[in-house]
Amino acid sequence: MGLDPRIVKGLDNLGFKELFPIQERALSPLLHGKDVIGQAKTGTGKTAAYAIPMLEGIETGNRMVQGLILTPTRELAVQVSNEIKRMGRYIDIKVMAVYGGQPIGIQLRHLEMGTQILVGTPGRTIDLIRRGALLLSKVKFMVLDEADTMLDMGFINDIEYILRETPNSRQLSLFSATMPEKIIQISGKYMKDPEEILIDSDELSVETLDQKYIITDGKPKLDVLARILSEEKPSSVLVFCATKIRVDRLAWNLKKKFLGVGALHGNLSQNQRDRVMQLFRTQKIKILVATDLAARGLDIAHIDCIINYDVPRNPLIYFHRVGRTARAGGAGKSYTLVSREEREDFIRIQDITTVNIKPAYCDVRETYSRKRLNLKNVHKRKSESKNGNDFVSKYCERCGKWVNWVAEGTLCKCGDCGKILH
């Protein structure tokens, strides 16, 4: 591709061997100056796809901001910034991350010294623009990373404000795991004949991710979770809860049973969040209980298990969560604990995925047992119907046929694939 040898050396040091599909298809148009809309599931190298062309095009002699990357969270801003620094370690390019929670004086001093690539959250980026400390008149490359998440979090007005501060001639790229209508609207308004690279949705169909669910009717979720952790013994596990209060409460209860438990949510100070993430990255904390804050694009290679303690209301959040494991072709597991009140939310997740989320059976008093439930209450389709009665069997959309079903309390599941049936 004719890349600067210094960039190639940096990539070699990071262990790059071959390109992922999103990189293979996005690098060429970006290197040729085209706007790009890139969609690919989590953990497939979107950062390198836009960072390599940006590093190639930066003028090292110009200390103005030439590359601008917007991310939805502080943690992702720091992660992206560090990745770009590693890729461009042999080039004289200054990269910095700006986000709320860090003293703004530090960021102001770094901008005064000169920064060519800025990675920031929308709020802090706008703050710096309004203070007159951040000038975007020389921006040549702009990227919206995790664009779908930023739009979900209500950053659309902030993003448009920042876009209006950049030159019309700049190259704009949107990288996302899903492609909601708002992204299409932005592309039509601010992009010039963008190249669409739609690898696939953020659906984890990779064979290396084993997705399971457990119906917890009548069982305390804490006991089911403790059983999974004791039986599976994952080396690094991320547990998702719906609220900050539930995160704190669950982490407190788990600390009574297990060593190395931490909590992560938005009420923590930036120093506390940084400390928890550092302990988790270095595996001094093995069980991290978090809100969806931690699902936003974070890349921690050693996570081998995701547990959805609470089922997300938004089905797309499920894919963001379980995408934290099985990164870059690695192996991983996920468990979703489904209470009676959460069945409809989980059915919505099953309805939009082609992946078989398999039932796992966990009794808090016994070991795992497939036979116990698979032999229980099997209802078969009537082969003949003399009086025109309805079939006893149910139709499974995933299997595409009428199927026998298994009863578990008031719940019925496809006897072939395990999908919860309406």
ABEGO torsion letter per residue (X at the ends): XGBBAAAAAAAAAAGBABBBAAAAAAAAAAAAGBBBBBBBBBGAGAAAAAAAAAAAABBAABABBABBBBBABAAAAAAAAAAAAAAAAABBBBBBBBBBGBBAAAAAAAAAAEBABBBBBAAAAAAAAAAGABBAAABABBBBBGAAAAAAAGAAAAAAAAAAABBAABBBBBBBABBBAAAAAAAAAABBGBBBBBABBABBABAABBBBBBBABGBBAAAAAAAAAAAAGBABBBBBBABAAAAAAAAAAAAAABBGBBBBBAABBAAAAAAAAAAAAAGABABBBBBAAAABGBBBAABABBBBABBBABAAAAAAAAAABGBGGBBBBBBBBBBAAAAAAAAAAAAABABBBBBBBBBAABBBBAAAAAABGBBBBBABBAAGBBBABBBBAAAGBBBBBBBBEABBBBAAAGBBBX
